[in-house]
């Protein structure tokens, strides 16, 4: 038996390698390639979307904006042009889900620290109290890197419009109070073309890991997208 294997060992080795390669290629062909959906208002829970855009089923993109960040600088879409970014809504005095969401965004900040094409953008839903100094104090408390992450305030109507018409991520507050907002736990992933590519529960670690993986996928497939 040993003489048989010695005689045909080269043949057996070649057949074994060929079989392994064939199985790998077959598995790769069957394994679906990762993709990320492109979300439009019609795809999202209507509670999170302004009624004027709920019918939109394609070509939805984030609108132009202009807000003030934690350093008193005006932040516009130009600062995020060609970038992948994560958007969310919060307020500095929130004692429920905001601290957990912000802590989890710090983990995202660590993951993207060396990715120049990825940023973060947090909007306050209480601009009447979240002044520039309040945002700055909050940023210092959590270790926000200014070059990667803008905490922004501005006109409440404009923030409301962005939240419900662009990011599709915030519920209406009291109907009798115009532009009242109830922020959610949603983190919104936006791609280089201003398109919404994902929603993530900002309070859950497993969702944060999924978000980081999707950011990496978008970064690697930037030219294809």
Secondary structure, DSSP 8 states (H G I E B T S, - for coil): -HHHHHHHHHHHHHHHHHHHHHHHHHHHHHS-------B-GGGS-GGGS-TTTTT--S-------EEE-TTS-EEEGGGGTT-EEEEEEE-TT--SSHHHHHHHHHHHHHHHTT-TTEEEEEEES-TTT--HHHHHHHHHHHT--TTTEEEEB--HHHHHHIIIIIS---EE--TTSTT-EE--SEEEEE-TTS-EEEEEETT-HHHHHHHHHHHHHHHHTTTT-
